[in-house]
């Protein structure tokens, strides 16, 4: 599973929840990877490539 996170979303809230997301999937032994978006619309581009 690929998780796309914008770390600057909601005034940096995306960065704050990143560790919670990682912990959630690790505790459940779910295979995942995280892609960080760095500019507007990049999340859409990353999703299309996933």
C-alpha positions as CSV (number, residue, x, y, z in Angstrom):
1,X,0.0,0.0,0.0
2,X,1.3,3.5,-0.8
3,X,0.4,6.4,1.5
4,X,0.8,9.9,0.0
5,X,1.3,12.7,2.6
6,X,1.7,16.4,2.1
7,X,3.8,17.3,5.2
8,X,2.8,21.0,4.8
9,X,-0.9,20.4,4.7
10,X,-3.0,22.2,7.3
11,X,-0.1,24.3,8.4
12,X,2.2,21.4,9.0
13,X,-0.4,19.0,10.4
14,X,0.5,16.5,7.7
15,X,4.0,16.2,9.2
16,X,2.6,15.7,12.7
17,X,0.3,12.8,11.7
18,X,3.1,11.1,9.7
19,X,4.4,9.2,12.7
20,X,0.9,8.2,13.7
21,X,0.4,6.7,10.2
22,X,3.6,4.8,10.3
23,X,2.9,3.4,13.8
24,X,-0.6,2.4,12.7
25,X,0.6,0.3,9.8
26,X,3.6,-1.1,11.5
27,X,1.6,-2.3,14.5
28,X,-0.7,-4.1,12.2
29,X,2.2,-5.5,10.1
30,X,0.7,-4.0,7.0
31,X,3.3,-3.6,4.2
32,X,3.3,0.1,3.1
33,X,5.4,2.9,1.7
34,X,5.1,6.6,2.1
35,X,5.5,9.2,-0.6
36,X,5.8,12.8,0.5
37,X,4.4,15.5,-1.8
38,X,6.3,18.8,-2.0
39,X,4.2,21.0,-4.2
40,X,0.5,21.6,-5.2
41,X,-0.9,18.8,-7.4
42,X,2.0,16.5,-6.8
43,X,-0.2,14.2,-4.7
44,X,-2.4,13.7,-7.8
45,X,0.7,12.9,-9.9
46,X,2.0,10.4,-7.3
47,X,-1.4,8.7,-7.1
48,X,-1.5,8.2,-10.9
49,X,1.9,6.6,-10.7
50,X,1.0,4.2,-7.9
